[in-house]
């Protein structure tokens, strides 16, 4: 229930027409490619609770911003959020479960990243073999020698020879 409310609230905040209220950030490469994003699943949203535009928000969002600014839970939603936070802070098993889950998610992302790298290496190696075979074909070398040097199946080398 708590996560459902927070998701809805986050959705409302992200799609609200008053842009000064929040800024969304993702990690990017600072040295070479500023467009390259760190795809670790993290997203940071900074909310400007000191803005004068709060009066233009609906009451639930106003209460949420007030809760963030003052720490006092006055609405049913912010009381529920505050209660869940207190429960989680006081429950060592829940904290441990959260950390374990976070570590598992990081492991899964890393494994997927490693798997993607391996697939990329394999595709690159295969592409390199194809390019080498094409070069050898252009030099007029026999198909069996090309197959032996590139380890490509003979039918692939024959197909390359026909499309040359």
Backbone torsions as a table, in degrees:
resi	resn	phi	psi	omega
1	UNK	NA	-47.3	-179.8
2	UNK	-59.3	-47.4	-177.9
3	UNK	-65.9	-36.7	178.3
4	UNK	-62.0	-47.8	178.9
5	UNK	-62.0	-43.5	-178.1
6	UNK	-65.4	-37.4	177.8
7	UNK	-63.6	-45.5	178.2
8	UNK	-61.7	-45.3	-179.5
9	UNK	-62.6	-45.0	178.3
10	UNK	-60.7	-42.4	178.4
11	UNK	-60.0	-43.5	179.2
12	UNK	-64.1	-40.8	-178.8
13	UNK	-66.0	-46.2	-176.7
14	UNK	-65.8	-30.1	-175.7
15	UNK	-105.8	15.8	179.4
16	UNK	-78.1	151.0	-174.8
17	UNK	-78.6	-13.3	-178.4
18	UNK	-91.7	102.6	-172.1
19	UNK	-74.8	-22.7	-176.9
20	UNK	-71.5	-13.0	-174.0
21	UNK	-74.9	-26.0	-179.0
22	UNK	-151.3	158.8	174.0
23	UNK	-132.2	140.0	-180.0
24	UNK	-110.9	134.0	-177.2
25	UNK	-127.9	146.3	169.2
26	UNK	-131.6	151.7	178.8
27	UNK	-71.0	135.7	176.1
28	UNK	-131.1	164.6	178.9
29	UNK	-73.0	126.0	-177.6
30	UNK	-90.5	-25.2	-172.4
31	UNK	-84.2	-48.9	-171.7
32	UNK	-115.9	-58.6	-172.7
33	UNK	-118.5	100.5	-177.2
34	UNK	-68.0	-15.4	178.1
35	UNK	-83.9	-15.9	-178.5
36	UNK	-74.8	119.2	-178.5
37	UNK	-101.5	145.3	173.5
38	UNK	-78.1	110.7	-175.8
39	UNK	-88.8	60.5	179.3
40	UNK	-98.9	7.0	178.0
41	UNK	83.0	-1.2	-178.0
42	UNK	-87.8	148.1	179.1
43	UNK	-146.0	131.4	179.8
44	UNK	-112.8	127.4	176.1
45	UNK	-118.3	120.2	178.4
46	UNK	-101.7	123.1	-178.6
47	UNK	-100.7	132.8	178.2
48	UNK	-92.0	94.0	-177.7
49	UNK	-82.2	-7.5	-178.3
50	UNK	-95.3	3.5	-177.4
51	UNK	-70.8	153.3	177.8
52	UNK	-85.5	-3.0	-178.3
53	UNK	-80.9	-2.2	-176.9
54	UNK	-59.7	-29.3	-179.5
55	UNK	-63.4	-20.8	-178.8
56	UNK	-85.4	-3.9	-179.2
57	UNK	-89.4	159.7	174.3
58	UNK	-70.9	168.1	-171.6
59	UNK	-63.6	-36.9	-179.6
60	UNK	-63.0	-43.5	178.6
61	UNK	-69.3	-37.9	176.0
62	UNK	-60.0	-44.0	179.6
63	UNK	-63.5	-39.2	179.7
64	UNK	-65.3	-46.3	177.9
65	UNK	-62.4	-40.3	178.2
66	UNK	-63.0	-41.2	177.7
67	UNK	-60.5	-42.9	179.3
68	UNK	-66.2	-37.3	-176.8
69	UNK	-77.2	-46.2	-172.1
70	UNK	-103.2	-23.3	-178.2
71	UNK	82.6	7.6	179.1
72	UNK	-103.4	128.3	-178.2
73	UNK	-94.4	110.5	-176.5
74	UNK	-111.3	-24.8	-179.2
75	UNK	-99.0	162.0	177.1
76	UNK	-56.3	-40.1	179.8
77	UNK	-64.3	-48.9	-177.9
78	UNK	-69.9	-29.8	174.7
79	UNK	-66.1	-40.1	178.2
80	UNK	-66.1	-42.5	178.1
81	UNK	-60.9	-47.9	-179.2
82	UNK	-60.7	-42.9	179.2
83	UNK	-62.5	-45.1	179.7
84	UNK	-63.9	-40.2	179.1
85	UNK	-63.9	-45.2	178.1
86	UNK	-60.2	-44.8	-179.8
87	UNK	-60.1	-46.5	-179.3
88	UNK	-66.4	-39.0	179.2
89	UNK	-65.1	-34.4	-176.9
90	UNK	-89.4	-4.1	-176.4
91	UNK	-110.1	102.6	-177.2
92	UNK	-65.3	-32.6	178.0
93	UNK	-65.3	-42.1	178.8
94	UNK	-65.4	-41.0	177.8
95	UNK	-62.7	-43.6	179.3
96	UNK	-63.3	-42.6	179.0
97	UNK	-61.9	-43.3	179.5
98	UNK	-61.4	-46.0	-179.3
99	UNK	-65.5	-39.9	177.8
100	UNK	-62.7	-44.3	178.3
101	UNK	-61.5	-43.6	179.7
102	UNK	-62.4	-41.1	178.0
103	UNK	-66.1	-41.6	178.5
104	UNK	-62.5	-41.7	179.1
105	UNK	-63.9	-39.6	178.1
106	UNK	-65.3	-40.9	177.6
107	UNK	-61.9	-42.9	-179.8
108	UNK	-63.6	-42.7	177.9
109	UNK	-62.7	-41.8	-179.9
110	UNK	-64.8	-44.1	178.7
111	UNK	-61.2	-42.6	178.0
112	UNK	-63.4	-39.5	177.6
113	UNK	-63.2	-47.0	179.0
114	UNK	-61.6	-41.8	178.6
115	UNK	-62.9	-42.2	177.7
116	UNK	-63.4	-40.6	177.2
117	UNK	-62.3	-44.1	-179.4
118	UNK	-62.6	-43.6	177.6
119	UNK	-61.9	-40.4	178.5
120	UNK	-63.6	-41.4	177.9
121	UNK	-62.6	-44.8	-179.6
122	UNK	-62.7	-43.9	178.9
123	UNK	-64.4	-40.2	178.1
124	UNK	-64.5	-41.1	178.9
125	UNK	-64.9	-41.8	179.2
126	UNK	-64.8	-43.4	178.3
127	UNK	-61.5	-39.0	178.5
128	UNK	-63.4	-41.2	177.5
129	UNK	-61.9	-41.9	179.2
130	UNK	-62.4	-44.2	179.9
131	UNK	-64.6	-40.6	177.4
132	UNK	-62.4	-43.4	179.1
133	UNK	-62.3	-41.8	178.7
134	UNK	-62.0	-41.7	178.3
135	UNK	-63.8	-43.9	179.9
136	UNK	-64.7	-37.2	176.5
137	UNK	-63.3	-41.5	-180.0
138	UNK	-65.7	-23.2	176.6
139	UNK	-84.9	-5.7	177.5
140	UNK	81.5	20.4	-179.8
141	UNK	-73.1	150.9	179.9
142	UNK	-64.5	147.9	-177.0
143	UNK	-59.8	-38.8	-178.4
144	UNK	-66.4	-33.6	176.5
145	UNK	-69.2	-40.9	179.0
146	UNK	-62.6	-44.1	178.8
147	UNK	-61.5	-42.4	-179.3
148	UNK	-65.7	-42.9	-176.9
149	UNK	-73.5	-32.8	-175.2
150	UNK	-98.9	-14.8	-175.7
151	UNK	64.9	17.0	175.4
152	UNK	-78.8	148.9	174.4
153	UNK	-59.7	146.1	-176.7
154	UNK	-59.3	-37.0	-179.8
155	UNK	-64.9	-31.6	177.1
156	UNK	-68.9	-42.9	178.9
157	UNK	-63.9	-40.9	178.6
158	UNK	-63.6	-41.2	178.5
159	UNK	-63.9	-41.1	176.8
160	UNK	-61.9	-38.8	-179.4
161	UNK	-65.3	-35.8	-178.3
162	UNK	-74.9	-32.5	-177.7
163	UNK	-85.1	-6.2	-176.4
164	UNK	-64.7	NA	NA
